[in-house]
């Protein structure tokens, strides 16, 4: 089977979508399929995968993204593929699996991170900015003018948003949660990585909370920092793994409230050792279709605290593998974190977390995706 995977940039250090496509492409190639990744020129593909570099033009993210989508469409028109599978801002696909979820739903949740006059200003910016005008046009192309044969929602939440915002028929949507590499992310990694990472950052026997995120505002990092630096919060450490332009300002804020408690690591090539060093994973996001980092934390045997606006929370049983809180409700977040200072509870939840992750592996996800491919090809009288 000749497969085209469409993603603007392929670099696993950039986020969950990039990690997913990298792993998925490897599995396709290992099964003998001819895999072509249409991505920007600075992308890096796994061995055995063909990179089809896409040159882009324009000033600003939205115009470069639009340029990418248009050039991909032109390139695809000159060649035949059995399956064209897009995961982001493209509109020339048979299978559409938006790893960012539904953009309009994300914008609404992003606005809720603001308050008062800032909320009003953010609403105006979203409604009238040239950037968002371009993205709204592209969404119309994806969902109305050039709809895919099958839409993949990463959670029931995303399926509801597809139906609500774009009137996608439910029979055209398949819900397939992310999968995690349970061999790479494993509780056994603690034996190798826990002590070295803790030593690097001067951490002794304190409880360590962890978040892996690049969009600090949307993922709830600001509120999380406020929680752990509150004067009444027990002694602990918070590791913030990820790069963001707000880091310097947020670090100064944290140091003024609780010196040394919050550690910003910046971007790292491999987040695995940080799960091993942590005791609890916290992801109070305002919007996540199905957070891959939450699945990685579960596979690493960590109790997880996340929000109701994370599709991955649908897989959890609150009180079993961790807790699910309302986004922006930092009272609930603080209470949940307080409970997990208890060693016995962390251990029990960590074991349940690992068991849950083993039901949602990359291989399980791959089999579900192959069923979708089979469905698309079946409509054309072909088989995988």
C-alpha positions in Angstrom: 0.0 0.0 0.0 1.3 3.4 -0.9 0.6 5.9 1.9 1.0 9.7 2.0 1.2 11.2 5.5 0.7 15.0 5.6 2.2 17.0 8.5 3.7 20.5 8.3 6.8 19.6 10.3 8.0 16.2 11.4 10.2 16.5 14.6 9.2 14.4 17.6 10.5 17.1 20.0 7.9 19.5 18.8 4.9 17.8 20.3 2.4 14.9 20.4 1.3 15.0 16.7 4.9 14.8 15.5 5.6 12.0 17.9 2.5 10.1 16.7 3.3 10.4 13.0 6.9 9.4 13.5 5.9 6.2 15.4 3.0 5.5 13.0 5.2 5.9 9.9 7.7 3.4 11.4 5.0 0.8 12.0 3.6 1.2 8.4 7.1 0.8 7.0 7.8 -2.2 9.2 4.7 -3.9 7.8 6.0 -3.4 4.3 4.0 -0.3 3.1 5.5 2.4 0.9 5.4 5.5 3.2 5.8 9.0 2.0 5.8 12.0 4.4 4.9 15.3 2.9 6.5 17.8 5.3 8.6 21.0 5.3 12.2 20.7 4.2 13.7 20.8 7.7 11.8 17.7 8.8 13.5 14.5 9.7 11.9 11.1 8.8 12.7 7.7 10.2 14.8 5.2 8.2 12.8 3.5 5.5 10.4 6.5 5.0 10.5 8.8 2.0 10.5 12.5 2.8 8.7 14.6 0.2 10.0 18.1 1.1 7.4 20.9 0.7 8.7 24.4 0.1 6.6 27.2 1.7 6.4 30.9 1.3 4.8 33.8 3.1 5.3 35.9 6.2 3.7 34.8 9.4 2.6 31.3 10.6 -0.9 31.3 9.0 0.3 32.3 5.5 3.2 29.7 5.6 0.7 27.1 6.8 -1.7 28.0 3.9 1.2 27.8 1.5 2.1 24.4 2.8 -1.5 23.1 2.3 -1.7 24.5 -1.2 1.6 23.1 -2.3 0.8 19.7 -0.9 -2.4 19.6 -2.8 -0.6 20.4 -6.0 2.1 17.7 -5.4 -0.6 15.1 -4.6 -2.5 15.9 -7.8 0.5 14.6 -9.8 0.7 11.2 -8.2 -1.5 8.3 -7.1 -1.6 7.1 -3.5 -3.8 4.4 -2.0 -4.3 6.5 1.2 -3.7 10.1 1.9 -3.7 10.8 5.6 -3.5 14.3 7.1 -3.1 15.2 10.8 -3.0 19.0 10.7 -3.6 22.0 8.4 -4.1 20.3 5.0 -7.3 19.7 3.0 -6.3 17.0 0.4 -6.8 13.8 2.4 -8.9 10.7 2.5 -8.4 10.3 6.2 -8.3 13.4 8.4 -7.0 13.0 12.0 -6.6 16.5 13.4 -4.2 16.1 16.4 -4.9 19.7 17.4 -8.6 18.9 17.7 -11.3 21.3 16.4 -9.7 24.7 16.0 -12.8 26.7 16.9 -13.3 24.7 20.1 -9.6 25.2 21.0 -9.9 29.0 20.5 -12.9 29.2 22.7 -11.1 27.4 25.5 -8.0 29.4 24.9 -10.0 32.6 25.5 -11.1 31.3 28.8 -7.5 31.5 30.1 -8.0 35.3 30.0 -10.0 37.4 32.5 -11.9 40.7 32.3 -10.8 43.1 29.7 -8.2 40.6 28.4 -11.0 38.1 27.7 -12.9 40.8 25.6 -9.7 41.7 23.8 -8.9 38.1 23.1 -12.3 37.6 21.6 -11.9 40.6 19.3 -8.4 39.3 18.2 -9.8 35.9 17.4 -12.7 37.3 15.4 -10.9 39.9 13.3 -7.2 38.9 13.1 -5.9 38.0 9.6 -4.3 34.9 11.1 -7.6 33.5 12.4 -9.4 34.5 9.1 -6.9 32.3 7.3 -7.4 29.4 9.7 -11.2 29.7 9.5 -11.0 29.5 5.7 -8.8 26.4 5.9 -11.3 24.7 8.3 -14.1 25.3 5.8 -11.9 23.5 3.2 -11.2 20.6 5.6 -14.8 20.1 6.8 -17.1 21.5 4.1 -15.6 22.1 0.7 -13.1 19.1 0.5 -14.2 16.8 3.4 -12.2 13.6 4.0 -13.8 10.2 3.5 -13.3 9.5 7.2 -12.7 11.8 10.1 -10.6 10.5 13.0 -11.5 12.0 16.4 -8.9 11.5 19.1 -11.7 11.4 21.7 -15.5 11.6 22.2 -15.0 15.2 23.1 -13.5 15.9 19.7 -16.2 14.0 18.0 -18.8 16.2 19.7 -16.9 19.3 18.6 -16.7 18.1 15.0 -20.4 17.6 14.9 -21.2 20.9 16.8 -18.9 23.3 14.9 -18.8 21.7 11.5 -21.9 19.4 11.3 -19.9 16.3 10.4 -22.3 13.4 10.2 -21.6 11.0 13.1 -21.3 8.0 10.7 -18.3 9.8 9.1 -16.4 9.9 12.4 -14.3 7.2 14.0 -13.1 7.7 17.6 -9.5 6.4 18.0 -7.6 7.4 21.1 -3.8 7.9 21.0 -1.6 5.0 21.8 1.6 4.9 23.8 4.8 2.9 23.5 4.7 0.9 26.8 8.2 -0.4 26.3 9.8 3.0 26.0 7.7 4.4 28.8 7.9 2.0 31.7 8.0 2.1 35.5 11.3 0.2 35.2 13.0 3.4 33.8 13.2 4.7 37.4 16.1 2.4 38.2 18.2 4.0 35.5 17.0 7.6 35.3 15.4 8.7 38.6 18.5 9.3 40.7 20.5 11.1 37.9 17.7 13.5 37.0 17.0 14.3 40.6 20.7 14.9 41.3 21.0 17.2 38.3 18.3 19.5 39.7 19.2 19.2 43.3 16.1 17.2 44.3 16.3 15.0 47.4 13.3 13.1 48.8 10.6 15.6 48.0 7.5 14.8 46.1 8.0 15.8 42.5 5.1 16.9 40.3 5.8 17.1 36.5 4.2 18.7 33.5 5.5 18.4 29.9 4.1 21.3 27.7 5.1 23.9 25.2 2.0 26.1 25.3 2.1 27.2 28.9 -1.1 29.2 28.9 -3.3 26.7 27.1 -2.0 23.7 29.1 -2.6 25.4 32.5 1.1 25.8 33.5 0.4 29.3 34.9 -2.3 28.1 37.3 -0.2 25.1 38.3 2.8 27.3 39.2 0.4 29.5 41.3 -0.8 26.4 43.1 2.6 24.9 44.1 4.0 28.3 45.1 1.1 29.2 47.4 2.3 29.9 50.9 0.2 27.0 52.4 1.3 24.4 49.9 3.5 21.5 51.3 7.2 21.4 50.4 7.6 19.8 47.0 9.1 20.4 43.5 7.5 21.1 40.2 9.4 20.2 37.0 8.2 22.1 33.9 9.5 20.4 30.8 9.1 22.4 27.6 10.1 25.6 25.8 7.9 28.7 25.9 8.6 32.4 25.6 6.8 33.0 29.0 9.4 30.9 30.8 11.6 33.8 32.0 8.7 35.8 33.4 7.0 32.8 35.0 10.3 31.7 36.6 10.7 35.2 38.2 7.1 34.9 39.5 7.7 31.5 41.0 11.0 32.5 42.6 9.4 35.5 44.2 6.8 33.2 45.9 8.7 30.0 46.7 12.4 30.1 45.7 13.7 26.9 44.2 10.4 25.1 44.1 9.6 25.3 40.4 12.3 24.1 38.0 12.1 25.0 34.3 14.1 22.6 32.2 13.4 24.1 28.8 13.0 21.8 25.8 14.5 18.3 26.2 15.3 15.7 23.5 13.7 12.9 25.5 11.0 13.3 28.2 11.2 9.7 29.4 13.8 10.3 32.1 11.6 13.1 33.6 8.7 10.7 34.1 11.1 8.4 35.9 12.2 11.3 38.2 8.6 12.4 39.0 6.0 11.1 41.5 2.9 12.6 40.0 2.0 14.0 36.5 -0.2 17.1 36.4 -1.8 18.4 33.2 -4.6 20.9 34.0 -5.1 21.8 30.3 -7.8 24.0 28.9 -7.9 22.0 25.7 -6.3 18.7 24.6 -7.9 16.3 22.1 -6.1 13.3 23.7 -2.9 14.3 25.4 -0.1 11.9 24.4 2.0 13.1 27.4 -0.7 11.9 29.8 -0.6 8.4 28.2 3.2 8.5 28.5 2.9 9.3 32.2 0.3 6.6 32.8 2.6 4.1 31.0 5.4 5.2 33.3 3.3 4.3 36.3 2.5 7.8 37.5 -0.8 9.0 39.0 -2.2 11.7 36.7 -4.2 14.8 37.4 -5.7 16.3 34.3 -8.8 18.2 33.2 -12.2 17.5 31.8 -11.1 19.2 28.6 -8.5 16.6 27.9 -9.8 13.7 25.8 -7.4 11.4 27.5 -9.4 11.9 30.7 -12.2 9.8 29.1 -9.9 6.8 29.5 -9.4 7.3 33.2 -11.6 6.4 36.2 -11.3 9.4 38.6 -9.9 8.2 41.9 -8.4 5.1 40.3 -5.5 6.3 38.1 -5.6 9.9 39.4 -8.0 12.8 39.3 -9.9 14.8 36.8 -10.6 18.5 37.5 -12.4 21.3 35.8 -10.0 23.5 33.7 -9.1 26.7 35.5 -10.6 25.4 38.8 -7.4 25.6 40.8 -9.1 24.8 44.1 -9.9 21.3 42.7 -6.4 21.1 41.4 -4.8 22.0 44.7 -7.0 19.5 46.6 -6.1 16.7 44.2 -2.4 17.5 44.5 -2.6 17.5 48.3 -4.1 14.0 48.3 -1.2 12.6 46.3 1.4 13.5 48.9 0.3 10.1 50.4 2.8 7.5 49.4 0.4 4.5 49.6 -2.2 6.2 47.4 0.4 7.2 44.8 1.7 3.6 44.6 -1.8 2.2 44.1 -2.8 4.8 41.5 0.5 4.3 39.7 -0.1 0.6 39.3 -3.6 1.3 38.0 -2.2 3.9 35.6 0.3 1.4 34.1 -2.5 -1.2 33.7 -4.7 1.3 31.9 -1.8 2.4 29.5 -1.3 -1.3 28.5 -4.8 -1.3 27.0 -3.9 1.7 24.8 -0.6 0.9 23.1 0.7 2.2 19.8 0.1 -1.3 18.3 -3.6 -1.2 19.4 -3.9 2.3 17.8 -2.2 1.0 14.7 -4.6 -1.8 14.3 -7.6 0.5 14.6 -6.1 2.9 12.0 -5.6 -0.1 9.6 -9.3 -0.9 10.0 -10.0 2.7 8.9 -7.7 2.4 5.9 -9.4 -0.9 5.0 -12.8 0.9 5.1 -11.6 3.7 2.8 -10.0 1.3 0.3 -13.0 -1.0 0.4 -15.2 1.8 -0.9 -12.8 1.8 -4.0 -12.8 -2.0 -4.4 -9.2 -2.3 -3.0 -7.6 -3.9 0.0 -4.7 -3.0 2.3 
